Amino acid sequence: MKLNYKKIAKRSFYYAWVITTAMSILELSYRYQWIDYWSNEFEALNPKIDKKKENILIFGDSFSAFPKGYVEQLRSANPKYNFINCAVPGTGPIEMSYMAKGRIKHYPPSKVIYQMYVGNDLIDIYPNRNWSELSIARNLYYLIGQEFRFLANISKRMKQSGIIAQKDFNSNKNGQAQGKFSVQAYSPRTKMLLKANPNFISESIHLNSSRMKKAAEKAVSSIKYLQSLIPKNCELHIVLLPHCTQVSPEYQENFQSLGARLKQSNLNYTLYNFLKNELKNVKVHSPLSFLRKQFEEGKHIYFENDPHLNSIGQQALFKFVDQNLFKNGK
């Protein structure tokens, strides 16, 4: 049987065109939020919104979406405000910029808090591809995902047992709360990121690679866009959560056991200073010193086998935010 290469080429081109067009439409719908891709998370985290109260919007990732975490504690401590939790686990500055316009339009705020995370907010913008250490599928996903960011949302939905924010962060399911530190039991995603690049934590903290410098600039652009959307007299605060290795030597040793190559981090580290210098009329807060003190007092504030804050850490984060942004307890 003789193959008709011209016909095969035409069909291949047609199918490629259909797939690319469909993906482009999905990407546009995601970036411009033609539908609310995070409505389930929003409704789960905001069961009651009192329209008579002043609105405070909180954007962030799983640290802010943590069940009964610092946002819930802020609500209890400051009942005169609506703390509207717009956090979505697994998102970063780019996704925040996609959802910001709709949230601000529907809930005009007097104050906006954006919780950033040193650990993966930058690496998620420009992931490290490593063709010798990671699978071909993983590298292709990272490559294509930079242009088609809706794929990350689809991947997340496929992994969820239920599409609500609380189930997306389940410490028992993921093993964060089980036993002492163990290389075998530690977060698989963290180990994968270290496998791709053992320096990614230090590069995120110190911005000593071109990839992370570029990612930091992209993050700043997203925050500036957020700033352009908020009302004139609205305050914008950035709460920059440190990576656990910045907090204590114990966590540093744990990550070195996982294969991380680390450099010492001072309180005024590069990423923190970069945000302060680049973001005018924005208050950038670093709880690093406060969290270090908590650890020195004997409080283990992170899960043993995951870099997220545990319930003790969430309590510490609440105290920091409440004291520094709402002047309570001072």
Buried (B, 14 or more C-beta within 10 A) or exposed (E): EEEEEEEEEEEEEEEEEEEEEEBEEBBEEBBEBEEBBBEBBBEBBBEEEEEEEEBBBBBBBBBBBBBEBBBBBBBEBBEEBBBBBBBBBBBBBBBBBBBBBBBBEEBEBBBBBBBBBBBBBBBBBBBBBBEEBBEEEBBEBBEEBBEBBBBBBEEBEEEBEEEBBBBBBBBEEBBBBBEEBEEEBBBEEBBBBBBBBBBBBBBBBBBEBEBBBBBBEBBBBBBBBBBEBBEEEBBBBBBBBBBBBBBBEBBBEBBEEBEBBBEEBEEEBBBBBBBBEBBEEBBBBBBBEBBBEBBEEEBBBBBBBBBBBBBEBBBBBBBBBBEBBBEEEE
